[in-house]
Amino acid sequence: PLDDIQAALAQPYRDRIAAEVAAGVLTREQADYLSARAEARLNDFLTLSPRRALHEPMLEDLATVLGISQEEIIAQIAAGSTPAEIVSASGKSAESVVADLVALKDADLTERVNLDLITDTRKNRVLHAYERMLTNRLNP
């Protein structure tokens, strides 16, 4: 069953996290956060098509910002629409969509900074690169 496969795939990661907690590299709070994220991603990977699983986080955020379903975005892409065309058809400006997506990413990265998983400098670099990538992909 799927639960057995998921447990088998997750065990080496759980073991590594437990070893890092025991060695004092990670706090229990950091370990819990990383474990929960890994479990969610593994579940997504096992229950969705590979193409969708690879892009799930961005699809989820884009669907939230545009107010449409992930399935609708996937259908539009499958029909040949580019992300820029999907944004344009939504009636929202590319700039506002980029700003909203960056705000969602910023919230996620801030949580990682608060858990001491990344530095503020790393967060800012990731946000800058993410904003640049989004601007390139979502502007016609």
Protein Blocks (a to p, Z undefined) as FASTA:
>chain_A
ZZlmmmmmmmmmmmmmmmmmmnomacfklmmmmmmmmmmmmmmmmmmcfklmmmmmmmmm
mmmmnopafklmmmmmmnopafklmmmmnopafklmmmmmmmmmmmmmmmmmmnopacfk
lmmmmmmmmmmmmmmmmpZZ
